[in-house]
Amino acid sequence: MARMMRTAPVDVDDVRRAVTSVPDPELPPVTIGMLGMLHHLEVDGAEVTVELLPTYSGCPATQMIERDVRAAVGGLAGVEHVTVRFRYDPPWSAARITDAGREHLREFGIAPPGGDVQGAVTPDGRPTLPVAVGASDPRPCPYCGSTDTVRDAPFGPTPCRDLRYCATCQQPFEAFRN
């Protein structure tokens, strides 16, 4: 008589750690966990569903992020199927970036968005997507901390970053767009 092997149930905390440790493909020193992209995860037996909030609605890295999340979670004991979904409601906001994420962005030479993020309201009272209040310009230089900075170009090497220049230390830098 053959014995049936039972696998241990999939641990939700292990899944969360696997997802949040996936590096952002465009910002390798920062994980998607540090960026606050994990919206929801669900474990149902051997099936895992992960919902992520992209940092930018036109982000070209979503396919790579999906692939990397599938690989990270799919490698866990007991996981047989992984579904990854990107959600745009609620929209991701810079307020989701962890303190560690902000520090890693600065160390990488990218000024993280700052300021309070809140939803704007149209004259007829309908809410709009979140906007940053008092955060877009000037952005503190990640090298010297000066706020004597200007935006050189609205888009940088990726759609989620722009190019800036610091008049104090005379260094160009990138800023995470709001």
Contact map, one row per residue, 1 for C-alpha under 8 A:
1110000000000000000000000000000000000000000000000000000000000000000000000000000000000000000000000000000000000000000000000000000000000000000000000000000000000000000000000000000000
1111000000000000000000000000000000000000000000000000000000000000000000000000000000000000000000000000000000000000000000000000000000000000000000000000000000000000000000000000000000
1111100000000000000000000000000000000000000000000000000000000000000000000000000000000000000000000000000000000000000000000000000000000000000000000000000000000000000000000000000000
0111110000000000000000000000000000000000000000000000000000000000000000000000000000000000000000000000000000000000000000000000000000000000000000000000000000000000000000000000000000
0011111000000000000000000000000000000000000000000000000000000000000000000000000000000000000000000000000000000000000000000000000000000000000000000000000000000000000000000000000000
0001111100000000000000000000000000000000000000000000000000000000000000000000000000000000000000000000000000000000000000000000000000000000000000000000000000000000000000000000000000
0000111110000000000000000000000000000000000000000000000000000000000000000000110000000000000000000000000000000000000000000000000000000000000000000000000000000000000000000000000000
0000011111000000000000000000000000000000000000000000000000000000000000000000110000000000000000000000000000000000000000000000000000000000000000000000000000000000000000000000000000
0000001111100000000000000000000000000000000011000000000000000000000000000000010000000000000000000000000000000000000000000000000000000000000000000000000000000000000000000000000000
0000000111110110000000000000000000000000001011000000000000000000000000000001111000000000000000000000000000000000000000000000000000000000000000000000000000000000000000000000000000
0000000011111110000000000000000000000000000000000000000000000000000000000000000000000000000000000000000000000000000000000000000000000000000000000000000000000000000000000000000000
0000000001111111000000000000000000000000011000000000000000000000000000000000000000000000000000000000000000000000000000000000000000000000000000000000000000000000000000000000000000
0000000000111111100000000000000000000000000000000000000000000000000000000000000000000000000000000000000000000000000000000000000000000000000000000000000000000000000000000000000000
0000000001111111110000000000000000000000000000000000000000000000000000000001000000000000000000000000000000000000000000000000000000000000000000000000000000000000000000000000000000
0000000001111111111000000000000000000000000000000000000000000000000000001001000000000000000000000000000000000000000000000000000000000000000000000000000000000000000000000000000000
0000000000011111111100000000000000000000100000000000000000000000000000000000000000000000000000000000000000000000000000000000000000000000000000000000000000000000000000000000000000
0000000000001111111110000000000000000000000000000000000000000000000000000000000000000000000000000000000000000000000000000000000000000000000000000000000000000000000000000000000000
0000000000000111111111000000000000000000000000000000000000000000000010011000000000000000000000000000000000000000000000000000000000000000000000000000000000000000000000000000000000
0000000000000011111111000000000110000100000000000000000000000000000010011000000000000000000000000000000000000000000000000000000000000000000000000000000000000000000000000000000000
0000000000000001111111000000001111000100000000000000000000000000000000000000000000000000000000000000000000000000000000000000000000000000000000000000000000000000000000000000000000
0000000000000000111111100000001110000000000000000000000000000000000000000000000000000000000000000000000000000000000000000000000000000000000000000000000000000000000000000000000000
0000000000000000011111110000001110000000000000000000000000000000100110010000000000000000000000000000000000000000000000000000000000000000000000000000000000000000000000000000000000
0000000000000000000011111011111100000000000000000000000000000000000000000000000000000000000000000000000000000000000000000000000000000000000000000000000000000000000000000000000000
0000000000000000000001111111111100000000000000000000000000000000100000000000000000000000000000000000000000000000000000000000000000000000000000000000000000000000000000000000000000
0000000000000000000000111111000000000000000000000000000000001001100000000000000000000000000000000000000000000000000000000000000000000000000000000000000000000000000000000000000000
0000000000000000000000011111000000000000000000000000000000001000000000000000000000000000000000000000000000000000000000000000000000000000000000000000000000000100000000000000000000
0000000000000000000000111111111000000000000000000000000000000000000000000000000000000000000000000000000000000000000000000000000000000000000000000000000000000000000000000000000000
0000000000000000000000111111111000000000000000000000000000000000000000000000000000000000000000000000000000000000000000000000000000000000000000000000000000000000000000000000000000
0000000000000000000000110011111000000000000000000000000000000000000000000000000000000000000000000000000110010000000000000000000000000000000000000000000000000000000000000000000000
0000000000000000000000110011111101100000000000000000000000000000000000000000000000000000000000000000100110000000000000000000000000000000000000000000000000000000000000000000000000
0000000000000000000111110011111111100000000000000000000000000000000000000000000000000000000000000000100000000000000000000000000000000000000000000000000000000000000000000000000000
0000000000000000001111110000011111111100000000000000000000000000000000000000000000000000000000000000000000000000000000000000000000000000000000000000000000000000000000000000000000
0000000000000000001111000000001111111100000000000000000000000000000000000000000000000000000000000000000000000000000000000000000000000000000000000000000000000000000000000000000000
0000000000000000000100000000011111111000000000000000000000000000000000000000000000000000000000001111100000000000000000000000000000000000000000000000000000000000000000000000000000
0000000000000000000000000000011111111000000000000000001000000000000000000000000000000000000001011100100000000000000000000000000000000000000000000000000000000000000000000000000000
0000000000000000000000000000000111111110000000000000100000000000000000000000000000000000000100011100000000000000000000000000000000000000000000000000000000000000000000000000000000
0000000000000000000000000000000111111110000000000001111000000000000000000000000000000000000100010000000000000000000000000000000000000000000000000000000000000000000000000000000000
0000000000000000001100000000000110011111100000000111100000000000000000000000000000000000000000000000000000000000000000000000000000000000000000000000000000000000000000000000000000
0000000000000000000000000000000000011111100000000111100000000000000000000000000000000000000000000000000000000000000000000000000000000000000000000000000000000000000000000000000000
0000000000000000000000000000000000000111110000000111000000000000000000000000000000000000000000000000000000000000000000000000000000000000000000000000000000000000000000000000000000
0000000000000001000000000000000000000111111000011110000000000000000000000000000000000000000000000000000000000000000000000000000000000000000000000000000000000000000000000000000000
0000000000010000000000000000000000000001111100011100000000000000000000000000000000000000000000000000000000000000000000000000000000000000000000000000000000000000000000000000000000
0000000001010000000000000000000000000000111111111000000000000000000000000000000000000000000000000000000000000000000000000000000000000000000000000000000000000000000000000000000000
0000000000000000000000000000000000000000011111110000000000000000000000000000000000000000000000000000000000000000000000000000000000000000000000000000000000000000000000000000000000
0000000011000000000000000000000000000000001111110000000000000000000000000000000000000000000000000000000000000000000000000000000000000000000000000000000000000000000000000000000000
0000000011000000000000000000000000000000001111110000000000000000000000000000011110000000000000000000000000000000000000000000000000000000000000000000000000000000000000000000000000
0000000000000000000000000000000000000000001111111000000000000000000000000000001111100000000000000000000000000000000000000000000000000000000000000000000000000000000000000000000000
0000000000000000000000000000000000000000111111111100000000000000000000000000001011100000000000000000000000000000000000000000000000000000000000000000000000000000000000000000000000
0000000000000000000000000000000000000000111000111110000000000000000000000000000001111000000000000000000000000000000000000000000000000000000000000000000000000000000000000000000000
0000000000000000000000000000000000000111110000011111000000000000000000000000000001111000000000000000000000000000000000000000000000000000000000000000000000000000000000000000000000
0000000000000000000000000000000000000111100000001111100000000000000000000000000000011110000000000000000000000000000000000000000000000000000000000000000000000000000000000000000000
0000000000000000000000000000000000001111000000000111110000000000000000000000000000011110000000000000000000000000000000000000000000000000000000000000000000000000000000000000000000
0000000000000000000000000000000000011110000000000011111000000000000000000000000000000111011100000000000000000000000000000000000000000000000000000000000000000000000000000000000000
0000000000000000000000000000000000001000000000000001111110100100000000000000000000000111001100000000000000000000000000000000000000000000000000000000000000000000000000000000000000
0000000000000000000000000000000000101000000000000000111110100000000000000000000000000000000110000000000000000000000000000000000000000000000000000000000000000001000000000000000000
0000000000000000000000000000000000000000000000000000011111100000000000000000000000000000000100000000000000000000000000000000000000000000000000000000000000000011000000000000000000
0000000000000000000000000000000000000000000000000000011111100000000000000000000000000001000000000000000000000000000000000000000000000000000000000000000000000000000000000000000000
0000000000000000000000000000000000000000000000000000000111110000000000000000000000000000000000000000000000000000000000000000000000000000000000000000000000000010000000000000000000
0000000000000000000000000000000000000000000000000000011111111100000000000000000000000000000000000000000000000000000000000000000000000000000000000000000000000011000000000000000000
0000000000000000000000000000000000000000000000000000000001111110000000000000000000000000000000000000000000000000000000000000000000000000000000000000000000000000000000000000000000
0000000000000000000000001100000000000000000000000000000000111111100000000000000000000000000000000000000000000000000000000000000000000000000000000000000000000000000000000000000000
0000000000000000000000000000000000000000000000000000010000111111110000000000000000000000000000000000000000000000000000000000000000000000000000000000000000000000000000000000000000
0000000000000000000000000000000000000000000000000000000000011111111000000000000000000000000000000000000000000000000000000000000000000000000000000000000000000000000000000000000000
0000000000000000000000001000000000000000000000000000000000001111111100000000000000000000000000000000000000000000000000000000000000000000000000000000000000000000000000000000000000
0000000000000000000001011000000000000000000000000000000000001111111110000000000000000000000000000000000000000000000000000000000000000000000000000000000000000000000000000000000000
0000000000000000000000000000000000000000000000000000000000000111111111000000000000010000000000000000000000000000000000000000000000000000000000000000000000000000000000000000000000
0000000000000000000000000000000000000000000000000000000000000011111111100000000000000000000000000000000000000000000000000000000000000000000000000000000000000000000000000000000000
0000000000000000000001000000000000000000000000000000000000000001111111110000000000000000000000000000000000000000000000000000000000000000000000000000000000000000000000000000000000
0000000000000000011001000000000000000000000000000000000000000000111111111000000000010000000000000000000000000000000000000000000000000000000000000000000000000000000000000000000000
0000000000000000000000000000000000000000000000000000000000000000011111111100000001110000000000000000000000000000000000000000000000000000000000000000000000000000000000000000000000
0000000000000000000000000000000000000000000000000000000000000000001111111110000000000000000000000000000000000000000000000000000000000000000000000000000000000000000000000000000000
0000000000000000011001000000000000000000000000000000000000000000000111111111000000000000000000000000000000000000000000000000000000000000000000000000000000000000000000000000000000
0000000000000010011000000000000000000000000000000000000000000000000011111111001001000000000000000000000000000000000000000000000000000000000000000000000000000000000000000000000000
0000000000000000000000000000000000000000000000000000000000000000000001111111001111000000000000000000000000000000000000000000000000000000000000000000000000000000000000000000000000
0000000000000000000000000000000000000000000000000000000000000000000000111111101000000000000000000000000000000000000000000000000000000000000000000000000000000000000000000000000000
0000000001000110000000000000000000000000000000000000000000000000000000011111111000000000000000000000000000000000000000000000000000000000000000000000000000000000000000000000000000
0000001101000000000000000000000000000000000000000000000000000000000000000011111000000000000000000000000000000000000000000000000000000000000000000000000000000000000000000000000000
0000001111000000000000000000000000000000000001000000000000000000000000000001111100000000000000000000000000000000000000000000000000000000000000000000000000000000000000000000000000
0000000001000000000000000000000000000000000001110000000000000000000000001111111111000000000000000000000000000000000000000000000000000000000000000000000000000000000000000000000000
0000000000000000000000000000000000000000000001100000000000000000000000000100011111000000000000000000000000000000000000000000000000000000000000000000000000000000000000000000000000
0000000000000000000000000000000000000000000001110000000000000000000000000100001111100000000000000000000000000000000000000000000000000000000000000000000000000000000000000000000000
0000000000000000000000000000000000000000000000111100000000000000000001001100001111110000000000000000000000000000000000000000000000000000000000000000000000000000000000000000000000
0000000000000000000000000000000000000000000000111100000000000000000001000000000011111000000000000000000000000000000000000000000000000000000000000000000000000000000000000000000000
0000000000000000000000000000000000000000000000001111000000000000010011000000000001111100000000000000000000000000000000000000000000000000000000000000000000000000000000000000000000
0000000000000000000000000000000000000000000000001111000000000000000000000000000000111110000000000000000000000000000000000000000000000000000000000000000000000000000000000000000000
0000000000000000000000000000000000000000000000000011110000000000000000000000000000011111000000000000000000000000000000000000000000000000000000000000000000000000000000000000000000
0000000000000000000000000000000000000000000000000011110000000000000000000000000000001111111000000000000000000000000000000000000000000000000000000000000000000000000000000000000000
0000000000000000000000000000000000000000000000000000110010000000000000000000000000000111111100000000000000000000000000000000000000000000000000000000000000000000000000000000000000
0000000000000000000000000000000000000000000000000000000000000000000000000000000000000011111000000000000000000000000000000000000000000000000000000000000000000000000000000000000000
0000000000000000000000000000000000000000000000000000100000000000000000000000000000000011111100000000000000000000000000000000000000000000000000000000000000000000000000000000000000
0000000000000000000000000000000000000000000000000000110000000000000000000000000000000011111110000000000000000000000000000000000011000000000000000000000000000000000000000000000000
0000000000000000000000000000000000011000000000000000111100000000000000000000000000000001011111010000000000000000000000000000000000000000000000000000000000000000000000000000000000
0000000000000000000000000000000000000000000000000000001000000000000000000000000000000000001111110000000000000000000010000000000001000000000000000000000000000000000000000000000001
0000000000000000000000000000000000100000000000000000000000000000000000000000000000000000000111111000000000000000110010000000000000000000000000000000000000000000000000000000000001
0000000000000000000000000000000000000000000000000000000000000000000000000000000000000000000011111100000000000000010110000000000000000000000000000000000000000000000000000000000000
0000000000000000000000000000000000111000000000000000000000000000000000000000000000000000000111111100000000000000000000000000000000000000000000000000000000000000000000000000000000
0000000000000000000000000000000001110000000000000000000000000000000000000000000000000000000001111110110000000000000000000000000000000000000000000000000000000000000000000000000000
0000000000000000000000000000000001110000000000000000000000000000000000000000000000000000000000111111110000000000000000000000000000000000000000000000000000000000000000000000000000
0000000000000000000000000000000001000000000000000000000000000000000000000000000000000000000000001111111000000000000000000000000000000000000000000000000000000000000000000000000000
0000000000000000000000000000000001000000000000000000000000000000000000000000000000000000000000000111111100000000000000000000000000000000000000000000000000000000000000000000000000
0000000000000000000000000000011001100000000000000000000000000000000000000000000000000000000000001111111110000000000000000000000000000000000000000000000000000000000000000000000000
0000000000000000000000000000000000000000000000000000000000000000000000000000000000000000000000001111111111000001000000000000000000000000000000000000000000000000000000000000000000
0000000000000000000000000000000000000000000000000000000000000000000000000000000000000000000000000011111111100000000000000000000000000000000000000000000000000000000000000000000000
0000000000000000000000000000110000000000000000000000000000000000000000000000000000000000000000000001111111110000000000000000000000000000000000000000000000000000000000000000000000
0000000000000000000000000000110000000000000000000000000000000000000000000000000000000000000000000000111111111111000000000000000000000000000000000000000000000000000000000000000000
0000000000000000000000000000000000000000000000000000000000000000000000000000000000000000000000000000011111111111000000000000000000000000000001100000000000000000000000000000000000
0000000000000000000000000000000000000000000000000000000000000000000000000000000000000000000000000000001111111100000000000000000000000000000001000000000000000000000000000000000000
0000000000000000000000000000100000000000000000000000000000000000000000000000000000000000000000000000000111111100000000000000000000000000000000000000000000000000000000000000000000
0000000000000000000000000000000000000000000000000000000000000000000000000000000000000000000000000000000011111110000000000000000000000000000001100000000000000000000000000000110000
0000000000000000000000000000000000000000000000000000000000000000000000000000000000000000000000000000000011111111000000000000000000000000000001000000000000000000000000000000111100
0000000000000000000000000000000000000000000000000000000000000000000000000000000000000000000000000000000011001111100000000000000000000000001111000000000000000000000000000000111100
0000000000000000000000000000000000000000000000000000000000000000000000000000000000000000000000000000010011000111110000000000000000000000000000000000000000000000000000000000001100
0000000000000000000000000000000000000000000000000000000000000000000000000000000000000000000001000000000000000011111000000000000000000011001000000000000000000000000000000000001111
0000000000000000000000000000000000000000000000000000000000000000000000000000000000000000000001100000000000000001111100000000000000010011001000000000000000000000000000000000000000
0000000000000000000000000000000000000000000000000000000000000000000000000000000000000000000000000000000000000000111110000000000000011110000000000000000000000000000000000000000000
0000000000000000000000000000000000000000000000000000000000000000000000000000000000000000000000100000000000000000011111000000000000011110000000000000000000000000000000000000000000
0000000000000000000000000000000000000000000000000000000000000000000000000000000000000000000011100000000000000000001111100000000001111000000000000000000000000000000000000000000000
0000000000000000000000000000000000000000000000000000000000000000000000000000000000000000000000000000000000000000000111110000000001111000000000000000000000000000000000000000000000
0000000000000000000000000000000000000000000000000000000000000000000000000000000000000000000000000000000000000000000011111000001111100000000000000000000000000000000000000000000000
0000000000000000000000000000000000000000000000000000000000000000000000000000000000000000000000000000000000000000000001111100001111100000000000000000000000000000000000000000000000
0000000000000000000000000000000000000000000000000000000000000000000000000000000000000000000000000000000000000000000000111111111100000000000000000000000000000000000000000000000000
0000000000000000000000000000000000000000000000000000000000000000000000000000000000000000000000000000000000000000000000011111111100000000000000000000000000000000000000000000000000
0000000000000000000000000000000000000000000000000000000000000000000000000000000000000000000000000000000000000000000000001111110000000000000000000000000000000000000000000000000000
0000000000000000000000000000000000000000000000000000000000000000000000000000000000000000000000000000000000000000000000001111110000000000000000000000000000000000000000000000000000
0000000000000000000000000000000000000000000000000000000000000000000000000000000000000000000000000000000000000000000000001111111000000000000000000000000000000000000000000000000000
0000000000000000000000000000000000000000000000000000000000000000000000000000000000000000000000000000000000000000000000001111111100000000000000000000000000000000000000000000000000
0000000000000000000000000000000000000000000000000000000000000000000000000000000000000000000000000000000000000000000000111100111110000000000000000000000000000000000000000000000000
0000000000000000000000000000000000000000000000000000000000000000000000000000000000000000000000000000000000000000000000111100011111000000000000000000000000000000000000000000000000
0000000000000000000000000000000000000000000000000000000000000000000000000000000000000000001000000000000000000000000000110000001111100000000000000000000000000000000000000000000000
0000000000000000000000000000000000000000000000000000000000000000000000000000000000000000001010000000000000000000000011110000000111110000000000000000000000000000000000000000000000
0000000000000000000000000000000000000000000000000000000000000000000000000000000000000000000000000000000000000000000011110000000011111000000000000000000000000000000000000000000001
0000000000000000000000000000000000000000000000000000000000000000000000000000000000000000000000000000000000000000011111000000000001111111000000000000000000000000000000000000000001
0000000000000000000000000000000000000000000000000000000000000000000000000000000000000000000000000000000000000000001111000000000000111111000000000000000000000000000000000000000000
0000000000000000000000000000000000000000000000000000000000000000000000000000000000000000000000000000000000000000001100000000000000011111100000000000000000000000000000000000000000
0000000000000000000000000000000000000000000000000000000000000000000000000000000000000000000000000000000000000000111100000000000000011111111000000000000000000000000000000000000000
0000000000000000000000000000000000000000000000000000000000000000000000000000000000000000000000000000000000000000110000000000000000011111111000000000000000000000000000000000000011
0000000000000000000000000000000000000000000000000000000000000000000000000000000000000000000000000000000000000000000000000000000000000111111000000000111000000000000000000000000000
0000000000000000000000000000000000000000000000000000000000000000000000000000000000000000000000000000000000000000000000000000000000000011111100000011111000000000000000000000000000
0000000000000000000000000000000000000000000000000000000000000000000000000000000000000000000000000000000000000010110000000000000000000011111110000010110000000000000000000000001000
0000000000000000000000000000000000000000000000000000000000000000000000000000000000000000000000000000000000000010000000000000000000000000011111001111100000000000000000000000000000
0000000000000000000000000000000000000000000000000000000000000000000000000000000000000000000000000000000000000010000000000000000000000000001111111110100000000000000001000000100000
0000000000000000000000000000000000000000000000000000000000000000000000000000000000000000000000000000000001101110000000000000000000000000000111111000000000000000000000000000100000
0000000000000000000000000000000000000000000000000000000000000000000000000000000000000000000000000000000001001000000000000000000000000000000011111000000000000000000000001010000000
0000000000000000000000000000000000000000000000000000000000000000000000000000000000000000000000000000000000000000000000000000000000000000000011111100000000000000000000011000000000
0000000000000000000000000000000000000000000000000000000000000000000000000000000000000000000000000000000000000000000000000000000000000000000111111110000000000000000000000000000000
0000000000000000000000000000000000000000000000000000000000000000000000000000000000000000000000000000000000000000000000000000000000000000000110011111100000000000000001010000000000
0000000000000000000000000000000000000000000000000000000000000000000000000000000000000000000000000000000000000000000000000000000000000000011110001111100000000000000001000000000000
0000000000000000000000000000000000000000000000000000000000000000000000000000000000000000000000000000000000000000000000000000000000000000010100000111110000000000000001110000000000
0000000000000000000000000000000000000000000000000000000000000000000000000000000000000000000000000000000000000000000000000000000000000000111110000111111000000000000111110000000000
0000000000000000000000000000000000000000000000000000000000000000000000000000000000000000000000000000000000000000000000000000000000000000111000000001111100000000000111100000000000
0000000000000000000000000000000000000000000000000000000000000000000000000000000000000000000000000000000000000000000000000000000000000000110000000000111111000000011110000000000000
0000000000000000000000000000000000000000000000000000000000000000000000000000000000000000000000000000000000000000000000000000000000000000000000000000011111000000011110000000000000
0000000000000000000000000000000000000000000000000000000000000000000000000000000000000000000000000000000000000000000000000000000000000000000000000000001111110000011100000000000000
0000000000000000000000000000000000000000000000000000000000000000000000000000000000000000000000000000000000000000000000000000000000000000000000000000001111110000111000000000000000
0000000000000000000000000000000000000000000000000000000000000000000000000000000000000000000000000000000000000000000000000000000000000000000000000000000011111111111000000000000000
0000000000000000000000000000000000000000000000000000000000000000000000000000000000000000000000000000000000000000000000000000000000000000000000000000000011111111111000000000010000
0000000000000000000000000000000000000000000000000000000000000000000000000000000000000000000000000000000000000000000000000000000000000000000000000000000000111110110000000000000000
0000000000000000000000000100000000000000000000000000000000000000000000000000000000000000000000000000000000000000000000000000000000000000000000000000000000111111110000000000000000
0000000000000000000000000000000000000000000000000000000101100000000000000000000000000000000000000000000000000000000000000000000000000000000000000000000000111111110000000000000000
0000000000000000000000000000000000000000000000000000001100100000000000000000000000000000000000000000000000000000000000000000000000000000000000000000000000110111110000000000000111
0000000000000000000000000000000000000000000000000000000000000000000000000000000000000000000000000000000000000000000000000000000000000000000000000000000001111111111000000000011110
0000000000000000000000000000000000000000000000000000000000000000000000000000000000000000000000000000000000000000000000000000000000000000000000000000001111111111111100000000011110
0000000000000000000000000000000000000000000000000000000000000000000000000000000000000000000000000000000000000000000000000000000000000000000000000000001111110000111110000001111000
0000000000000000000000000000000000000000000000000000000000000000000000000000000000000000000000000000000000000000000000000000000000000000000000000000111110000000011111000001111000
0000000000000000000000000000000000000000000000000000000000000000000000000000000000000000000000000000000000000000000000000000000000000000000000000000111100000000001111100111100000
0000000000000000000000000000000000000000000000000000000000000000000000000000000000000000000000000000000000000000000000000000000000000000000010000111110000000000000111111111100000
0000000000000000000000000000000000000000000000000000000000000000000000000000000000000000000000000000000000000000000000000000000000000000000000000001110000000000000011111110000000
0000000000000000000000000000000000000000000000000000000000000000000000000000000000000000000000000000000000000000000000000000000000000000000000010101100000000000000001111100000000
0000000000000000000000000000000000000000000000000000000000000000000000000000000000000000000000000000000000000000000000000000000000000000000000110000000000000000000001111110000000
0000000000000000000000000000000000000000000000000000000000000000000000000000000000000000000000000000000000000000000000000000000000000000000000000000000000000000000011111111000000
0000000000000000000000000000000000000000000000000000000000000000000000000000000000000000000000000000000000000000000000000000000000000000000000100000000000000000000011101111100000
0000000000000000000000000000000000000000000000000000000000000000000000000000000000000000000000000000000000000000000000000000000000000000000000000000000000000000001111000111110000
0000000000000000000000000000000000000000000000000000000000000000000000000000000000000000000000000000000000001110000000000000000000000000000011000000000000000000001111000011111000
0000000000000000000000000000000000000000000000000000000000000000000000000000000000000000000000000000000000001110000000000000000000000000000000000000000000010000111100000001111100
0000000000000000000000000000000000000000000000000000000000000000000000000000000000000000000000000000000000000111100000000000000000000000001000000000000000000000111100000000111110
0000000000000000000000000000000000000000000000000000000000000000000000000000000000000000000000000000000000000111100000000000000000000000000000000000000000000001110000000000011111
0000000000000000000000000000000000000000000000000000000000000000000000000000000000000000000000000000000000000000100000000000000000000001000000000000000000000001110000000000001111
0000000000000000000000000000000000000000000000000000000000000000000000000000000000000000000011000000000000000000100000000000000000110001000000000000000000000001000000000000000111
